[in-house]
Amino acid sequence: MRVAFVGKGGAGKSAISGTFARLLARRGVPVLAVDSDPMPGMAFSIGLPQSDAGIPDDAVVERGEDEEGPRFRLRPGLSAVEAIERYAATGPDGVRFLQFGKLRGRPGDLFRSQMAFFQIRTELPQTDWNVVGDLPGGTRQPFSGWGGFAEVFVVVVEPTAKSLLSGRRLARLSQAGTGLQRVVAVASKVMGDDDVEMVGRGTGLEVVAAVPWDEDLARSERRGRAPIDDAPHCPAVAAVADLVDRLTEDVLIEQPAR
């Protein structure tokens, strides 16, 4: 399975995607969580210490004057699989976690890491990992190549006017031709069936899960702790477990030979 989560900032995509990765790994399959959001988020939800580090500079080389292709790429001899083994952190339940770096100063300082991250995501063999991605909030990045790894694209939407507007725009962009196999919605922070119906009606997308407003999850977020560890039996975690079940009904997960 290769799934990307996106939505308006604050909709809950990092909490949902991190919990999704943990629950998927508990099924005994290899999971790579990839975070291309330059702001902190997914690591906390997986249960890893906060880190701003991306792909280190010594793993990246600049294109020669007579060469074609991206300006920066992994150094010769370093494959995407080897880069993951070297640079992806290992989290609870065996989840491997890779990020392209977090903003602390100028955005340009992350460019080398971002290009290497993009190469890893592009060249990773289909049979090696189940990939769960957390993409930045908004509409700019998801449909400009960063979400191209996904078989399923999950738009996380709150029942608010701003989040519904972002969800509609993401749905329209997906229908404009992304090559993605499936685009669905998760209704987040809902308080009843009316909220779920609002998300489906407002986005025009199939709502495959409803994550309720949950004070236990909100408390975990305030503490910077993974919801699956801090409140494992809360309704929100249970809803994400239902989402894992729902998506794995349609997407075959194979245990790769490693």
Salt bridges, closest charged atoms under 4 A:
ASP35 OD2 - LYS102 NZ 2.65
ASP37 OD2 - LYS13 NZ 3.33
ASP52 OD2 - ARG104 NE 3.19
ASP57 OD1 - ARG112 NE 3.69
GLU62 OE2 - ARG71 NE 2.87
GLU85 OE1 - ARG96 NH1 3.40
GLU85 OE2 - ARG258 NH2 2.76
ASP93 OD2 - ARG22 NE 2.50
ASP93 OD2 - ARG26 NE 2.98
ASP109 OD1 - ARG106 NH2 2.94
GLU123 OE2 - ARG73 NH2 3.84
ASP134 OD1 - LYS13 NZ 2.82
GLU158 OE1 - LYS189 NZ 3.66
GLU206 OE1 - ARG182 NH2 3.15
GLU206 OE2 - ARG246 NH2 2.48
GLU215 OE2 - ARG222 NH2 2.63
ASP216 OD1 - ARG219 NH1 2.75
ASP229 OD1 - ARG22 NH2 2.83
ASP230 OD2 - ARG223 NH1 3.10
ASP230 OD1 - ARG225 NH1 2.97
ASP245 OD1 - ARG27 NH2 2.16
ASP250 OD2 - ARG182 NH1 2.83
